[in-house]
Amino acid sequence: MYVTIADFIREWNWEATLTQEVLEGLTDDSLNQKVYPEGRSLGRIVWHFTTNIPEYLTHFGLNVDGVENEENVPASAKEMAETFKNISSSAVKAIEQQWTDESLKEVQIAFGREETNAQVLMGLIKHIIHHRGQITILMRQAGIKPFGVYGPPKEDWIHLGVENPPL
């Protein structure tokens, strides 16, 4: 758990960098990929967690600039990646400027239960990681090799001397 704002920012920056790498592997065509016909598209998922960052933080008392029209999902993968990068940076600045290490101990009601602000921030990171996993699966379905987030994708195991990677 985060004891200091610096603890959170260190993890946030690490996870945001990994997410940015995934997003930079997207193509405009891949944004339309869905798991099933009625499901969210890959682009909608990216736009959801990107625009949710300021919404989420604002809900818990921080002032963070958001996207003006979050319902309009861009058709450009580059625009989505750039928007994520900008919002991620704005979130860090808002947290650094508006909360202190002591703020992390404060308790709020989050989704029907009491959580410290440190837990609230952890929840935001987990939300992004959850959707990042969905995106890597949809990238595969769209014919794109995903970035190796916590380990190499299957194509890169050979560079590690493994011819038959684990399933």
URBEL-V923880 format. One record per backbone hydrogen bond with DSSP energy under -1.0 kcal/mol. CO is the residue of the C=O (numbers start at 1). NH is the residue of the N-H. If there is no record, write none. Layout:
co->CO nh->NH
co->CO nh->NH
This chain:
co->4 nh->8
co->5 nh->9
co->6 nh->10
co->7 nh->11
co->8 nh->12
co->9 nh->13
co->10 nh->14
co->11 nh->15
co->12 nh->16
co->13 nh->17
co->14 nh->18
co->15 nh->19
co->16 nh->20
co->17 nh->21
co->18 nh->22
co->19 nh->23
co->20 nh->24
co->22 nh->25
co->23 nh->26
co->29 nh->32
co->30 nh->33
co->31 nh->43
co->33 nh->42
co->36 nh->39
co->41 nh->45
co->42 nh->46
co->43 nh->47
co->44 nh->48
co->45 nh->49
co->46 nh->50
co->47 nh->51
co->48 nh->52
co->51 nh->55
co->52 nh->56
co->53 nh->57
co->54 nh->58
co->55 nh->59
co->56 nh->60
co->57 nh->62
co->58 nh->61
co->69 nh->72
co->71 nh->73
co->76 nh->80
co->77 nh->81
co->78 nh->82
co->79 nh->83
co->80 nh->84
co->81 nh->85
co->82 nh->86
co->83 nh->87
co->84 nh->88
co->85 nh->89
co->86 nh->90
co->87 nh->91
co->88 nh->92
co->89 nh->93
co->90 nh->94
co->91 nh->95
co->92 nh->96
co->93 nh->97
co->94 nh->98
co->95 nh->99
co->102 nh->105
co->103 nh->106
co->104 nh->118
co->106 nh->117
co->108 nh->115
co->110 nh->113
co->113 nh->110
co->115 nh->108
co->116 nh->120
co->117 nh->121
co->118 nh->122
co->119 nh->123
co->120 nh->124
co->121 nh->125
co->122 nh->126
co->123 nh->127
co->124 nh->128
co->125 nh->129
co->126 nh->130
co->127 nh->131
co->128 nh->132
co->129 nh->133
co->130 nh->134
co->131 nh->135
co->132 nh->136
co->133 nh->137
co->134 nh->138
co->135 nh->139
co->136 nh->140
co->137 nh->141
co->138 nh->142
co->139 nh->144
co->140 nh->143
co->147 nh->149
co->153 nh->156
co->157 nh->160
co->157 nh->162
co->158 nh->161
